[in-house]
Structures are given as C-alpha cells and as structure tokens.
Amino acid sequence: MANLILDERDQQFILYEMLDVEKLCGYEKYADFSRDMFDMILTEAQKIAVEEILPTLAEGDKEGCTLNGGEVRVPACYQRAFKLFREGGWIGMSFPPEEGGQGLPESVKTAAIEWFYHNFAFVAYPFATEGAAHLIMTYGTEEQKRKYMDNMVQGIWGGTMALTEPNAGSDLGNMSTRAIRQPDGTFKIQGTKIFITGGDHDLVENIVHPVLARIEGDPAGTKGISIFLVPKYLVNEDGSLGRRNDYEIANIEHKMGIKGSATCLINFGDNNECYAELLGEERQGMKIMFQMMNEARLAVGMQGLASGSIAYLHALQYTKDRLQGSSLMEFKNPEAPRVSIIQHPDVRRMLLWMKSAVDGMRALAYFTAYCFDMEHVAADEVEKDKWLGLAEVLTPIVKAYLSDIGFRVTETAMQCYGGYGFCCEYPVEQFLRDEKIASIYEGANGIQALDLIGRKLGMKKGAYFMTLLGEMNNAIARYKDLNSVKDFAPDVQKAVNTLAEMGLYLATCGKQGKFLVPINNSYPFLMMMGKVVSGWLLFWEAGVAQQKLNELAKAHGVDQGDASAWARFVKGNKNAAFYTGKVYSARFFAKNVLPEVDAAAVGIKNEDMSILEIPEESFVFS
C-alpha cells in the first residue's frame, strides 16, 4: 500500500462521492477554490506527513522534552518538520485570507490535518497555536490581533490553553488564579496552571497563553471567570520583544505517551510582575474559552481517528506479511504450507472490526466539519440553524466516541501482532500509548457524555436531536432497496428507532424527577449514540458504494448475480474492490456492532442505581 498513515482512497470517497464537497465552490465564500486545489492541498499534506512528520514519531517519543534553566527543549527532530510546516501555511488553513490564512472549508481542512494527527505530540504545538489565535481573532481588539495574532497565524509565535489547576481539575469554577487590576487597564496574574500542552518550547520566538483567572472582587464560580492574554515575552510598541514575563516553567510531566509534547506546570506571578491583558469582556472567560475548548474537542476526536487509522493499516500490512499456521481447509495437514495470518478467521474478524470502526470515525469527523461549512454558506437563518444544530449535537460524540474507539482500534491492532505488538520493535505499542490520553484531556469523556445528555439533546427543545434523526431516516429511505444494502437496512433502521426511543425515554425521566437515570447512564448513552451515528454513516457510504458498483457492473457487462464472475471482476478491479469493501464494512457493523445498541437500551431502562447505592466501604475490603 502507498502509505501506512491513512487510506487516501477512502478520504477522496467521503469528500467527493459521499459529501460532494466540491459543490461548496459554488458558494461565494469558497468561490476561489476548486476540486483541483483541494486535491493539491491534500497531496501536499500527504507529502509533508509521510516525508517529514511520520519520521519524527518514534524519534520524538524516544528523546522527549527536557527542562533546563526554565526553558523547554523539544525533540531535535521537530525543528525541521516544524519549519516546513510553518512555511507551508498549515496553521492558517481555516483563517480568512484577510487575517493571513487560506480560508479553506472545514471539511477539506479536516481531511488535510488527518494526515498530521498520527503524531499528535508534534502537531499539538501548531494546532494549540491555531486555537489560541482563533480566540484572539474572534474576541480580541484590533490592537491585540496585530500585536499577537498575526505572528501566531504565521507560526512565528506559539499559543496554548491554560485552564487546569492542581486542586480544581475539571471543576474550572473552583480555580484560584487571580487577576489584579492595574491603573493602566492591564492586569497582573498570580496562580498555578498544570497540564498545559506546549506550555513552553523552542520552536518559536514567543508564546501567548490565554489564561483563565478571576479578577479580584469578582464572584465565585464560573460566572466570575475572565480570560487574559499572557505573553512569554512582552511586546514593545514597534513589535519587537521586550522583557521576559514573570512566570516560571516549574515542571514538564513525564507521561505514558505523546512524550514529544511538552506538558507544563506554570507558576504565574511569583514576583507579582506577570503582565496580562484582558481578552474580551470581564467575567466572560468561560464563554470565550469554550470556543477554543470545542475546537480542541474536535481535534482530540481527530487524534482518535488518526491513531486508529495508522494502527489499522500497520496491522493490516503485518497480517499480510506474517506467515503462521495453515489455511482453515488444511488445518489437519501437517505438510500444508504456511499462510498469511490474514487468512485466519479471528484475524479477519479483528481487521474487519477495525476497518468498519475507522471508516465510521472518518465519516463522522468529516461530516461534522461539513456541517460547519454548510452553516457558513446557509442561505437563511433556518438552514444555518439546522447545520449548526447538527454540529452541536455531534461535537461531544466526535470527542468521546472517536477517542475511545480510536484507543480500542490501537488495542485490537496490537492483538493482531501477537507478542510482537507488545515489543517496542514494532510501532503499534506507541500508537496505543499516545492515544490513551485522548479520552482524558479536553474534558474527560464522562464530561462529554454529561454535556450531550444534559445540554445538547435538549437544545431548541430537542429540535437539533430530531434533525439528526431525520438525516438518518432520509439516508435509510434513499438506499434501503439497493442490491446487497437492503440486507442490513432493517438493522440500521432498528438502531435509529432505538436511539429515538431512548432520547424520549431519558427526557421523560427528567420530567418525572428521575434525573439520576440520565445522569448515571450518560456515558453508556453517548457510546450507544456513537454506534448508531456510525452505523448510519456507514450505511450512507454503502449506499453510495452500491450505486457505484451497479454502474461498474453495467459498464463492464458483469452480472452481479453470477457469484464467480463477480468475484473475478472485484479481484481485478481496484474500484470494485474498494466499493465492495464499503458494503461489507457497513454490513459487518450493522450485523455485529449495532446489536449492542439494544443491550445498552435494556441496561438504561433497568434504572439501576447500584453505582450510587453501593457504600464506599464496599468497594474494597480493608
């Protein structure tokens, strides 16, 4: 295969044959683009990923980051890759041209960055910068944009997201970092932040930290939080760098994975001289930061997709090359030749599960990005609200489902290697280590589940959720009578009906005062919904693929009903093989994964309160 990062044929299929993103070029916002330009961008993304970023994956993991004299050094191999990444303009892909970016559609940008996210330790530096620059673009003054954002979009300066504190964790309302108002309208920051990705590094000249803090005298809780820009080096009026700001990199975490990413503990203002500027309005910090947090959640979902993709492709290659055992038909013959382990049923089960999982994850990530594109070009407020609603409901699923399933794919890929997968001579063990953090940071997946069930399902009185269900039912109606697709259309429809029923059931529980039922079952519900959404998208893919197969059969004069002739045709035609894989991927998922939806529904309807009723003392005997 051409590369072991992602299946570029699948990428093209989702963008052009499923979502038809080329039609975006017909709107004024994207009129300067064309499919040829999109293809050129994706080709360049693949080139820098394969030639520059992938080679730093293992080396960066081995070298890690070091802290010396208050300065962090990243793996040396990152320097060249980052320079090329910055010069290629990859940080500013989605920024408007007037702000120094390319103004790409989110769906095409998402496809481009999937090439990079297999090495999240590396891309965390530029894409944390992108998120911080987006905040300044949206909420900053013109002076702040020119002072900070311009250099960030160009990758000359970096950016972070400084939220978490040692005692508060995910409870941001309990933070203690304070901002002290100064006579000139600026502030001084005092406090400690932990787990700051890219908190310091030597890839850029300056780093701008958006920091959550409470202005002295403001109320407790999240309502009293503001957000501030804290540069590593103060910026003079002429744009040159001034004094080093008053904060200390006290530690970099030593982690299980993504070791090339500098995860820092920062003490701000030990000398009471930590300069800061208010971003946006006072006491609007959480509202402002949520923009960056939502972008980060989508990025973490991409990490899950990219980790699953690279792990699956490596496992697939290994199972084709590894000879062990005889074929199923000759297992009793000691003289039978050894065969590739991809011929063994259990290995094929793992491979097809991974393929269907990755296919579904990619479709979900790209479709969610496409929803943002359609919101941007919507003709009226009703259509705009429809696409925004779909994106709102899907965002916590992208983050949580993709990060959890991405880890399961890396785990399954390791199983395909047998004992060799557990050894460092093969890369799959790093894929697994690097991916585990994705379910934890940017809001642990349990928090994403609470967001889904506590906020997103009820938005616009459930209208957004109903819109999503409508999209699912439309796809089923469109393709349900096609050839082999009709075999599993009822399975997908049943899962969608169960999801609709469970949404109503949980809403009813809330109205009846049984609010602990949805809270206790928020994570099982999110995972159930992730499976249904994946099943729908895979069915959609299968419908498109089956239509293409019908066209190929007609063009080549092959009867799909003649099993032998059709098998020969598929074996000798790459497009037919690809489309057939799409049908089988969706069928496998519908027949083997979607039945888990019913099991989850039964569990939720039991309304079991064991997790709250069991005494703490009963968890362990001591």
matplotlib code that plots the C-alpha trace (Angstrom):
import matplotlib.pyplot as plt

x = [0.0, 1.2, 1.3, 0.5, -1.0, -4.5, -6.4, -6.4, -8.9, -11.4, -10.6, -11.4, -14.6, -16.0, -15.2, -16.3, -18.6, -20.4, -20.4, -19.8, -17.7, -16.9, -20.3, -19.0, -17.0, -20.3, -20.9, -19.3, -17.4, -15.4, -15.7, -11.9, -11.4, -11.8, -11.5, -8.1, -7.0, -8.4, -6.6, -3.3, -3.6, -4.3, -1.4, 0.9, -0.4, 0.4, 3.8, 4.9, 3.2, 5.0, 8.3, 8.7, 6.2, 6.0, 9.8, 9.7, 7.1, 9.4, 12.4, 10.4, 9.0, 12.5, 14.0, 11.1, 11.2, 13.7, 13.6, 16.8, 17.1, 13.4, 13.4, 11.9, 13.6, 11.5, 13.0, 15.6, 13.9, 10.9, 12.8, 13.0, 9.5, 8.0, 9.9, 8.5, 5.0, 5.1, 6.4, 3.6, 1.0, -0.7, -1.5, -3.7, -5.7, -9.1, -8.3, -9.8, -7.4, -7.7, -6.3, -3.3, -5.0, -6.2, -10.0, -10.3, -13.6, -13.6, -14.2, -11.1, -9.0, -10.2, -9.1, -5.7, -5.0, -5.8, -2.5, -0.8, -2.6, -1.0, 1.9, -0.2, 2.9, 4.2, 1.0, -0.1, 2.3, 1.0, -2.7, -2.8, -1.4, -4.2, -6.9, -5.4, -5.1, -8.8, -9.7, -7.9, -9.4, -12.9, -12.7, -9.5, -9.2, -7.6, -4.5, -4.3, -4.8, -1.9, 0.2, -0.3, -2.4, -0.6, 2.6, 0.7, -1.1, 2.2, 3.7, 6.3, 4.8, 3.0, -0.1, -1.6, -4.7, -4.1, -7.2, -6.5, -5.3, -3.9, -6.9, -9.7, -9.1, -12.1, -14.0, -13.0, -15.3, -13.1, -9.9, -7.9, -5.7, -6.4, -6.0, -5.1, -6.3, -3.6, -4.2, -3.4, -6.1, -3.8, -3.6, -1.2, -1.7, -0.9, -1.6, -0.6, -1.7, -1.0, -1.2, -0.5, 0.1, 3.0, 3.4, 7.0, 9.2, 12.0, 10.1, 9.0, 10.2, 7.3, 4.3, 1.0, -1.0, -4.8, -5.2, -8.4, -8.4, -10.7, -10.4, -10.1, -13.6, -15.5, -18.0, -17.1, -17.9, -17.7, -19.6, -16.8, -14.1, -12.3, -9.7, -6.3, -3.5, -0.2, 2.9, 6.2, 7.9, 6.2, 5.8, 7.1, 5.2, 7.3, 6.6, 9.9, 10.2, 10.7, 11.4, 10.6, 7.3, 7.1, 6.2, 8.2, 8.0, 8.2, 7.9, 7.2, 5.2, 6.7, 3.9, 2.9, 2.6, 2.9, 6.3, 7.4, 4.7, 5.7, 3.0, 3.9, 3.3, 3.5, 3.7, 2.4, 3.5, 5.7, 7.3, 4.0, 5.1, 3.2, 1.8, -1.6, -4.3, -8.0, -9.4, -13.0, -15.2, -14.8, -16.5, -16.9, -13.9, -15.8, -17.9, -14.8, -12.7, -15.5, -14.7, -11.2, -12.3, -14.8, -12.1, -9.9, -12.6, -12.9, -9.1, -9.0, -11.5, -9.2, -6.4, -8.6, -9.3, -5.7, -4.4, -7.0, -6.2, -2.4, -2.8, -5.2, -3.1, 0.0, -1.8, -3.3, 0.2, 1.6, -1.2, -0.5, 3.2, 3.2, 3.2, 1.8, -0.4, -2.2, -5.4, -8.7, -9.3, -6.0, -5.5, -5.2, -2.5, 1.0, 2.6, 0.3, 2.1, 2.1, -0.3, -0.5, -2.4, -4.9, -6.5, -7.4, -11.0, -10.2, -7.7, -10.1, -12.7, -10.4, -9.4, -13.0, -14.0, -11.1, -11.9, -15.6, -14.6, -12.1, -14.4, -17.2, -14.9, -13.6, -17.1, -18.2, -15.3, -15.6, -19.4, -19.2, -16.7, -19.0, -21.9, -19.8, -19.2, -22.9, -23.6, -21.2, -22.9, -26.5, -29.0, -31.2, -31.3, -33.4, -30.9, -28.0, -29.6, -30.1, -26.4, -25.2, -27.6, -26.2, -22.6, -23.6, -25.1, -22.2, -19.3, -19.3, -19.7, -16.7, -14.6, -15.6, -16.6, -13.7, -11.1, -12.4, -12.9, -9.6, -7.9, -9.8, -8.6, -4.9, -5.5, -7.0, -4.2, -1.7, -3.6, -3.1, 0.7, 0.6, 3.5, 5.5, 3.0, 3.9, 7.5, 9.0, 10.5, 7.1, 5.3, 1.9, 2.7, 3.4, 0.2, -1.6, 0.3, -0.1, -3.8, -4.9, -4.7, -7.3, -10.2, -9.0, -8.0, -10.1, -12.9, -12.9, -15.3, -17.7, -18.0, -18.7, -21.5, -23.0, -22.8, -24.6, -27.3, -27.6, -27.4, -27.2, -30.2, -32.4, -31.2, -34.1, -36.4, -34.9, -35.1, -31.4, -31.6, -34.7, -32.9, -30.2, -32.7, -34.3, -31.0, -30.6, -34.0, -33.6, -30.4, -32.1, -35.1, -32.8, -30.7, -32.7, -33.8, -30.3, -29.0, -26.9, -27.5, -31.2, -30.0, -28.9, -31.1, -33.6, -30.7, -29.7, -33.4, -33.9, -30.9, -32.1, -35.5, -34.0, -31.9, -35.0, -36.9, -34.1, -33.9, -37.6, -37.3, -34.5, -36.4, -39.4, -37.2, -36.1, -39.7, -40.7, -38.0, -35.8, -32.9, -30.4, -31.3, -30.0, -27.0, -26.0, -26.4, -24.9, -21.7, -23.5, -25.9, -23.2, -21.4, -24.8, -25.4, -21.9, -22.6, -25.9, -24.4, -21.5, -24.0, -25.9, -22.8, -21.5, -24.9, -24.8, -21.4, -22.6, -25.5, -23.2, -20.8, -23.5, -24.7, -21.1, -20.9, -24.1, -22.5, -19.3, -21.3, -23.2, -20.2, -18.2, -21.1, -20.7, -23.7, -23.6, -25.8, -23.1, -21.0, -18.0, -17.9, -18.5, -15.7, -13.2, -14.2, -13.9, -10.5, -9.2, -10.8, -9.5, -12.5, -14.9, -12.8, -12.9, -16.7, -17.3, -15.2, -17.5, -20.6, -19.0, -17.8, -21.3, -22.8, -20.4, -21.1, -24.8, -24.9, -22.2, -21.9, -25.4, -26.9, -25.0, -27.4, -30.3, -28.2, -27.3, -31.0, -32.0, -29.4, -30.5, -34.2, -33.4, -32.9, -30.4, -28.9, -26.2, -23.4, -24.9, -26.3, -23.2, -21.4, -17.9, -16.6, -17.9, -15.6, -12.6, -12.1, -9.5]
y = [0.0, 3.5, 4.7, 3.4, 6.6, 6.7, 5.4, 8.3, 6.5, 6.5, 10.2, 11.0, 8.9, 10.7, 14.1, 13.9, 10.9, 11.0, 14.6, 16.2, 19.0, 20.2, 21.9, 24.3, 26.0, 27.2, 29.5, 32.9, 32.2, 29.4, 30.6, 30.9, 27.2, 24.1, 20.4, 20.6, 23.0, 20.7, 17.8, 19.7, 20.7, 17.0, 15.8, 18.3, 17.3, 13.7, 14.6, 16.5, 13.9, 10.9, 12.6, 14.9, 14.3, 10.5, 10.1, 12.2, 9.9, 7.3, 9.6, 12.2, 9.6, 8.3, 11.8, 13.5, 17.0, 18.5, 21.4, 23.3, 26.7, 27.3, 26.7, 23.7, 22.0, 19.7, 16.7, 18.0, 16.2, 18.5, 21.6, 20.9, 19.5, 22.5, 24.9, 23.2, 23.0, 26.7, 27.7, 25.6, 27.7, 24.7, 26.6, 29.2, 26.9, 27.9, 31.6, 34.2, 35.4, 38.9, 37.6, 35.8, 32.4, 30.4, 30.4, 26.6, 24.8, 23.0, 19.6, 20.0, 21.3, 18.3, 15.9, 17.7, 17.6, 13.9, 13.3, 15.0, 13.8, 10.4, 12.3, 14.3, 15.1, 17.2, 18.8, 19.8, 22.7, 24.3, 23.5, 24.8, 27.9, 27.9, 27.6, 30.5, 32.7, 31.9, 33.3, 36.5, 36.8, 36.4, 38.3, 40.5, 44.1, 45.2, 46.1, 42.6, 41.0, 42.9, 42.6, 38.8, 37.0, 37.9, 36.2, 33.2, 32.5, 32.5, 30.1, 32.6, 32.7, 29.9, 29.7, 27.5, 27.0, 27.5, 26.3, 23.5, 23.9, 21.3, 21.3, 22.2, 19.8, 19.8, 22.0, 25.3, 27.3, 26.3, 27.8, 30.2, 32.0, 35.7, 38.8, 42.1, 45.2, 47.9, 51.6, 51.5, 48.9, 45.9, 43.1, 41.1, 37.3, 35.1, 31.4, 28.0, 26.1, 22.5, 20.1, 23.0, 21.4, 23.2, 25.4, 26.2, 25.1, 26.3, 26.1, 29.7, 33.1, 33.9, 32.1, 33.7, 32.0, 32.5, 32.1, 31.8, 33.8, 35.6, 39.4, 40.3, 41.0, 39.1, 36.4, 32.7, 30.0, 30.1, 33.3, 35.3, 34.0, 36.2, 35.3, 37.0, 37.0, 36.4, 36.5, 34.8, 38.0, 41.3, 43.0, 46.5, 49.1, 48.5, 44.8, 43.7, 41.5, 43.1, 41.6, 38.0, 37.9, 36.9, 33.2, 30.0, 26.7, 24.6, 21.2, 19.1, 16.0, 12.6, 10.8, 7.4, 8.7, 11.8, 12.3, 14.8, 17.2, 19.5, 19.3, 22.0, 23.3, 27.0, 29.3, 32.8, 35.9, 34.7, 38.2, 39.9, 41.1, 38.8, 41.1, 40.2, 41.8, 41.1, 39.3, 40.2, 41.4, 40.8, 37.7, 36.2, 33.9, 30.6, 31.7, 32.8, 29.7, 27.4, 28.3, 27.0, 24.0, 23.0, 23.3, 21.2, 18.6, 18.1, 18.0, 15.2, 13.3, 13.6, 12.2, 9.2, 8.8, 9.2, 6.8, 4.2, 4.7, 4.3, 1.3, -0.5, 0.0, -1.2, -4.3, -5.0, -4.9, -7.1, -9.7, -9.9, -10.4, -12.7, -16.4, -18.8, -21.8, -23.4, -22.5, -23.4, -26.1, -27.8, -27.4, -31.2, -31.5, -31.1, -30.7, -27.9, -24.6, -21.8, -19.0, -15.3, -14.8, -12.6, -15.8, -16.9, -16.1, -14.4, -12.2, -11.3, -10.5, -8.1, -6.5, -6.0, -4.6, -2.1, -1.2, -0.5, 1.4, 3.6, 4.1, 5.2, 7.5, 9.2, 9.8, 11.2, 13.6, 14.8, 15.1, 17.2, 19.6, 19.7, 20.8, 23.9, 24.5, 24.4, 26.7, 29.2, 29.2, 28.7, 30.9, 31.7, 31.5, 28.4, 26.4, 27.9, 26.8, 23.3, 22.7, 24.4, 22.1, 19.0, 20.1, 21.0, 17.5, 15.7, 17.5, 15.6, 12.4, 13.2, 13.9, 11.0, 8.2, 8.7, 8.9, 5.8, 3.8, 5.0, 3.5, 0.2, 0.1, 0.5, -2.2, -4.6, -3.8, -4.8, -8.1, -8.8, -8.7, -11.2, -11.0, -8.8, -6.0, -5.7, -5.2, -1.8, -3.1, -2.5, 0.9, -0.3, -0.1, 3.7, 4.2, 2.7, 4.8, 8.0, 7.6, 6.8, 10.4, 11.4, 10.1, 12.1, 15.6, 18.5, 17.3, 13.7, 11.5, 11.3, 15.1, 14.9, 12.5, 14.8, 17.7, 15.5, 14.4, 17.5, 20.2, 19.1, 16.7, 19.4, 22.3, 24.1, 21.7, 18.7, 20.1, 19.5, 15.9, 15.4, 16.9, 14.4, 11.6, 13.0, 12.9, 9.2, 8.3, 10.1, 8.1, 4.8, 5.6, 6.7, 3.5, 0.7, -1.0, -1.2, -4.7, -6.1, -2.9, -3.9, -6.9, -4.8, -1.7, -3.0, -3.4, 0.2, 1.4, -0.6, 1.1, 4.5, 3.8, 2.6, 5.8, 7.9, 5.9, 6.3, 10.1, 10.3, 7.9, 9.9, 13.2, 11.6, 10.5, 14.1, 15.4, 12.7, 13.8, 10.7, 12.9, 10.4, 7.9, 10.0, 11.2, 7.7, 6.4, 9.4, 7.6, 4.4, 6.6, 8.5, 5.3, 3.9, 7.1, 7.0, 3.5, 4.5, 7.5, 5.4, 2.8, 5.5, 7.0, 3.5, 2.7, 6.0, 5.1, 1.6, 3.1, 5.3, 2.5, 0.1, 2.6, 2.9, -0.9, -1.0, 1.5, -0.6, -3.8, -2.1, -0.5, -3.8, -6.1, -8.2, -9.8, -9.2, -12.2, -14.5, -15.0, -16.5, -13.8, -11.0, -12.3, -12.4, -8.8, -7.5, -9.1, -7.5, -4.0, -1.7, 0.5, -2.5, -3.9, -0.6, -0.2, -3.8, -3.2, -0.3, -2.5, -5.2, -2.7, -1.3, -4.8, -6.1, -3.1, -3.4, -7.1, -7.3, -3.9, -2.4, -5.2, -3.7, -0.7, -2.9, -4.2, -0.6, 0.4, -2.5, -1.5, 2.1, 1.1, -1.0, 2.3, 0.5, 2.7, 0.4, 2.9, 5.3, 2.8, 0.8, 2.1, 3.5, 1.0, -1.9, -1.2, -2.9, -4.9, -3.3]
z = [0.0, -0.8, 2.9, 6.3, 7.7, 6.2, 3.2, 0.8, -1.4, 1.5, 2.1, -1.5, -1.4, 1.7, 0.5, -3.2, -3.5, -0.2, 0.9, -2.5, -1.0, -4.5, -4.5, -1.8, -4.6, -6.0, -2.9, -2.8, 0.4, -1.3, -4.9, -5.2, -4.7, -7.0, -6.7, -8.2, -5.5, -2.8, -4.3, -4.5, -0.8, 0.2, -1.9, -0.2, 3.2, 2.4, 1.3, 4.4, 6.6, 5.0, 4.4, 7.4, 10.3, 10.4, 10.7, 13.9, 15.6, 17.1, 17.5, 19.3, 21.6, 22.5, 23.0, 24.7, 26.1, 28.6, 31.0, 31.7, 33.3, 33.0, 29.2, 27.5, 24.5, 22.3, 20.4, 18.0, 15.0, 15.4, 14.3, 10.6, 10.5, 12.3, 10.0, 6.9, 8.5, 9.3, 5.9, 4.2, 5.9, 7.5, 10.8, 8.9, 6.7, 8.0, 8.9, 6.5, 3.8, 5.3, 8.5, 6.8, 6.2, 3.3, 4.1, 3.4, 4.0, 7.4, 5.7, 3.4, 6.3, 8.4, 5.7, 5.4, 9.2, 9.4, 7.7, 10.6, 13.7, 13.9, 15.5, 18.0, 20.1, 17.2, 15.8, 19.3, 19.0, 15.9, 16.4, 20.0, 18.5, 15.9, 18.6, 20.7, 17.6, 16.7, 20.2, 19.5, 16.1, 17.5, 20.8, 20.6, 19.8, 16.6, 18.6, 20.1, 16.7, 15.2, 18.3, 18.8, 16.3, 13.1, 14.2, 15.6, 12.4, 10.6, 13.2, 14.3, 17.7, 19.6, 21.8, 24.5, 26.6, 30.3, 32.2, 34.7, 38.2, 40.7, 43.1, 40.6, 37.8, 35.5, 38.0, 36.5, 38.7, 41.6, 40.2, 42.4, 39.9, 40.3, 38.2, 39.8, 38.1, 37.2, 36.8, 33.1, 32.4, 32.3, 34.9, 36.8, 37.1, 40.1, 40.3, 39.1, 36.0, 35.2, 32.1, 29.7, 26.3, 24.6, 27.7, 26.7, 23.8, 21.5, 18.2, 18.3, 19.4, 21.7, 23.2, 24.1, 26.9, 27.1, 30.9, 32.9, 36.1, 38.5, 38.8, 42.5, 43.9, 41.2, 42.3, 42.8, 40.3, 36.6, 36.3, 37.9, 35.5, 32.9, 30.3, 29.8, 27.3, 29.0, 26.6, 27.4, 26.3, 26.5, 23.1, 22.5, 20.5, 17.5, 17.6, 19.0, 22.1, 25.5, 28.9, 29.9, 31.7, 35.3, 35.2, 35.7, 33.9, 37.1, 35.6, 32.5, 33.0, 32.3, 30.5, 29.2, 25.7, 23.5, 25.1, 22.5, 23.7, 26.5, 29.1, 31.6, 35.1, 35.1, 38.2, 37.2, 39.1, 41.8, 41.8, 41.3, 37.8, 35.4, 32.8, 31.3, 29.0, 29.3, 26.2, 25.5, 28.3, 32.0, 33.5, 30.0, 30.3, 30.2, 27.2, 25.3, 26.3, 25.1, 21.6, 21.9, 24.0, 21.3, 18.7, 20.9, 21.4, 17.6, 17.4, 20.0, 18.0, 15.0, 17.2, 17.8, 14.1, 13.1, 15.8, 14.8, 11.1, 11.4, 13.8, 11.5, 8.4, 10.1, 11.5, 8.0, 6.5, 9.2, 8.8, 5.1, 5.7, 8.7, 7.9, 10.5, 10.5, 7.6, 5.9, 7.6, 4.9, 5.6, 9.3, 9.8, 7.3, 8.9, 5.5, 4.4, 3.5, 6.0, 5.1, 5.9, 9.2, 7.4, 6.2, 9.8, 10.8, 14.1, 12.5, 9.7, 12.4, 14.1, 10.8, 9.6, 13.0, 12.8, 9.2, 10.0, 13.1, 11.2, 8.2, 10.6, 12.5, 9.4, 8.1, 11.4, 11.7, 8.1, 8.2, 11.4, 9.7, 6.7, 8.9, 9.9, 6.2, 5.4, 8.3, 6.8, 3.4, 4.5, 2.6, 5.6, 9.4, 9.4, 7.3, 9.2, 12.5, 11.1, 10.3, 13.5, 15.4, 13.8, 14.7, 18.3, 18.9, 17.2, 18.8, 22.1, 20.2, 18.0, 21.0, 23.2, 20.8, 18.5, 21.2, 23.0, 19.8, 18.5, 21.5, 21.1, 17.5, 18.6, 21.2, 18.6, 16.2, 18.8, 19.2, 15.5, 16.1, 18.9, 21.2, 18.8, 19.2, 22.8, 21.9, 21.0, 17.8, 16.2, 16.3, 17.4, 21.1, 20.7, 18.8, 21.9, 24.4, 22.5, 22.1, 25.7, 26.8, 24.2, 26.3, 29.3, 28.3, 26.8, 29.1, 30.1, 28.1, 31.1, 31.0, 27.2, 28.0, 30.5, 28.0, 25.4, 27.7, 29.8, 27.1, 23.5, 23.4, 24.9, 22.7, 21.0, 22.9, 21.2, 17.7, 16.9, 18.0, 15.9, 12.9, 13.3, 13.4, 10.3, 8.4, 9.4, 8.3, 5.0, 4.2, 5.0, 2.8, 0.0, -0.2, 1.6, -1.7, -3.3, -4.0, -1.1, 1.0, 1.6, 3.6, 6.5, 6.1, 8.7, 11.2, 10.8, 11.0, 14.2, 15.8, 14.7, 16.2, 19.4, 19.7, 19.1, 21.7, 24.2, 23.7, 24.5, 27.4, 29.1, 28.6, 30.2, 33.2, 33.6, 33.6, 36.2, 38.5, 37.9, 36.8, 38.1, 35.4, 32.6, 34.6, 35.7, 32.1, 30.2, 29.1, 28.0, 26.1, 24.4, 23.3, 22.1, 20.1, 18.7, 17.4, 15.8, 14.2, 12.9, 11.6, 9.8, 8.1, 7.2, 5.6, 3.7, 2.4, 1.5, -0.4, -2.5, -3.0, -4.2, -6.7, -8.0, -8.2, -10.2, -12.6, -12.9, -13.5, -16.3, -17.9, -17.9, -18.7, -15.5, -13.8, -10.1, -9.7, -11.1, -7.9, -9.7, -12.4, -10.0, -7.6, -10.5, -11.5, -8.0, -7.6, -10.8, -10.5, -7.7, -7.6, -7.4, -4.6, -2.7, -3.1, -2.1, 1.0, 1.8, 1.6, 3.7, 6.3, 6.8, 6.8, 9.4, 11.6, 11.2, 12.0, 14.7, 16.4, 16.2, 18.3, 21.2, 21.0, 22.2, 25.1, 26.1, 25.9, 28.2, 30.7, 30.8, 31.1, 34.1, 36.0, 38.2, 40.9, 42.1, 41.3, 43.8, 46.3, 46.9, 50.1, 49.5, 52.1, 49.9, 47.0, 48.8, 52.0, 54.2]

ax = plt.figure().add_subplot(projection="3d")
ax.plot(x, y, z, "-o")
ax.set_aspect("equal")
plt.show()
